[in-house]
Amino acid sequence: MIRLLSRLALSVVVACAVAVAISGPGYRMNWWPLPTAFDTLRWGGWIAIGATIVAAVLAVTAGVGRPGGTRAGMTEAIVAVVIGAVTMTGPLVLMSRGKGVPPIHDISTDTSDPPKFVAVLPLRAGAANPATYGGPEIAAQQKKAYPQIAPLDVAMPPPRAFERALAVARDMGWTIVSSESSEGRIEATATTPFFGFRDDVVVRVSPAAKGSRIDVRSVSRIGRSDLGANARRVESYLDKFNAG
């Protein structure tokens, strides 16, 4: 009986692993809409948790079987636990991020005068989220959740800072849409690896007292909450700029 149940648990976690793995790519390839992708990811994760718990119990039960027994089903149960643990990690991380961040999708180092999109606007035509900034309410939520996000002052003249800003944007793997050195503006699109979400980024390089000031804004095209993705992107960009 233990062997049969262990094989069943293994089959379930394998099916969950496949479902979770293809939920995002399936959306990217237009196999199903976004709600279906999210449901597949979520339910795949939850079912994997249940099957993993069952497999763990079966593994322990098989392991403490009668002395000299065959411990039938123990290997299958252990494999199921391993696959299940890996499968549920992704969905649990996403759910955890969702609970710990505000439901916003527009992050800017300058919330009083956010950098504006120009060249990217045609690409956002029909996007669920507007390119216009949400105002004081969004700024207040950002400052509470991400107080560390702020403009970066660098001891470089604007032309040199612009070159550095453009190089870092390329190093980030973004698709450069426009780079206007005379205006100090760089616009790009970042594509997330799993779901293929397109988020737009604008970098503004402006003169400052001791050199230049770098402002960055990252905005999702769809989704009320970005699960902290835009904030992480802005921070990563500024860290890379500073490290150069």
N, C-alpha and C positions, 0 to 999 in steps of 0.2 A: 504493500500500500504506500509506504514512504517513497519508494522509487517512482511509482506512478504519479504521486502528488508532486514530487520534485521535478519530474519531467514536465508536468503541467505548468508549474511555476516558471520553469525555464522558458517554456514556449511563450508564456504571457509576457515575461520581461523582454524577450527578444522582439516580440511584436511591438511592445511599447518603445523599445529602442529605435526600431525602424520608423515608427510613427513620429517620434520626436525629431529624429534625424532629417526626415523629409518635409516636416511642417513648414520650415522657412524656405528651403529651395523650391518646394512645390508652389509657394506663393510667388516667388521670383519668376518661375516659369509659367505663371498664369494657369496652373492646374486647378486652383481653387482660390476663392476670395480670402481677404485677410481674416475675417471672423472665423472661418473654417480653420485657417492656419493656427490661430490662437487657441481655438478649442482643441485641436489635435495636440498641440504642445502641452496645454494644461492637463487634459485628461490622460494623455500618455504619461505625464509625470506622476499624477495622482495614482493611477492604476499600478505604475511601476513601484511606488512606495508600498502599496498593499501587498503586491506579489513578492517584494523583497523581504518584507517582514515575515511572510509565510515561509519563504525559502530559508530564512535564517533559523526559524523554529525547526524546520525539517532537518536542517544541517546539524543542529545541536542534538535533536532526537536521534538521528542516525549515528552521530558520533558517540553517543553514550549507550549504544545498543548492547546486546548481550555479549559477554566476553567470547571471543572467537567467532563472532558473527561476521557477516559479509559487509555490514554497514551499507547496505543497498540504498542507493539514491543520494548518498552524501556528496559525491562529486558533482552531480547535477545541481544539487541545492546550493553548493558553494559557488559554482559558476553563475547560477541565477542571482545570487547575492551580489557578486561582483558587477555583473552587467546591469542589474537593477540600480545599484548605487551610482554607477556612472550615468545611467539614463536620467535619474531624477535630479541630478545635480544642477543641470542647466535650468530646468523649469523652476526649481527652488530658488536659485540665484536671482532669476528675473522677478519672481514674486516678492522676494526680499527687497530688491531694489525699488519695486513699485510702492511698497509700504513706507520706505524711508525717504522718499523725495516728494516734492510738491507736484501737483498735476499741471506742469507747465512744459512748454516745448521751445521756448525762445530765451536764449541766454546771451547776455552782453556784458562786456567789461564796463561799458558806459550805459547806465540805465536812464540817465537824464537826456542824453543825446546819442542814442544808439547808431552805429554805422548803418547806412542805408544801402539797400540793394538797388542796382540799376540794370546791369547786363543779365542778371539771373532772372529778372521778373518774367520775361517770356517763357522761361523754362518752368516757372511755377504756375503758369496759366492753368486754371482748373484744379489747383491743389486745394486740399481741404483746409489747410491753415494759411491765413493771409501773411503777407510779407511785412505788413505794418506792425509796429511794436504795440503791445497791449497796454502800455501805460503804467501808472503808479501801482496798480494792484499786482501786476506781474513783477515789477521791480521789487516790491516788498516781499513777495514770496521767494524771489531769488536771493535777496540779501539775507533772509532768515536761514535758508537752506545751504547757500554757498557763499558765506561771507568772505571767503578767501579770493573770490574772483574779482579782479580789479585791473585797471590799465597797467601796462608795463612801461616804465620809463627807462630808456637806454641811452648811454653816452655815445650815440652815433649821429652823424648828420642825416637828415631825412633821406637823401638818395641812397646812402649806404644801408640805412635801416630798411628801406623798401626792398633792396636787392636781397637782404637777409630774410625779410618776411616772405618774399616770393619763393626763395629756396626752401625755407621750412615748410611752406604750404605744399610744395611738390614732394618733399620728404615724407609728409603725412599721407601721401598717396591720394590726395584730392585731385579731382579733375578741374584744372584751371579754366574758368569761363572768361575772365577778363583780368588784365593787369594794367592799370592806368597810373603810371609813375607820376605824371604831372598832377594828378588828383590824390595820389597816395592811397589808392584803393585797389584791393585785390578781391576778386569774387571767385568762388569755387564751389564744387559740389562734392560732398563726401558720401560714399555708399557703404552702408553697414554690411558686414560679411555674411550674416546668416539670412536675414529676411530681405536684404537688398533695399532697405529704406534709403531714400535720397534726402539728405539734409544739406541745406545751403549755408555757406560760410562767407562772411565778408570781413576783410582785415583792413583797418584804416591806420595809415602811418601819417602822423602830423608833427609839426615842429613843437619842441618843448624847450624849457629854459636851459636844460643841460644836454640837449641833443634831440631826441625824438620820443614820441609817445605812441605805443602800439595798443590799439583797441581791436577786439575780436568779437564777432557776434555769430552764433550758430543757431539755425532755426530748422525745425523739422517740417516737412511738407504735409505729413499726415500724423494723426494721433494726438490726443489731448495731452498725454504725459509721454515724456521721452525716456522715462526710467533713469534719468540722470545722464543720458548719453551726450547731450550737448555740453553740459558742464564739464564732463570728463574730456571732451574734445578740446574745448577752449583751454582748459588747464594743461593738457598735454602739449598743445601748440605753444603756449607761453613758456613752458618748461624747456621745450626743444630750442626755442629762440634764445633763451637765457643760457643754454648749455653750449651754444656755438661760440 
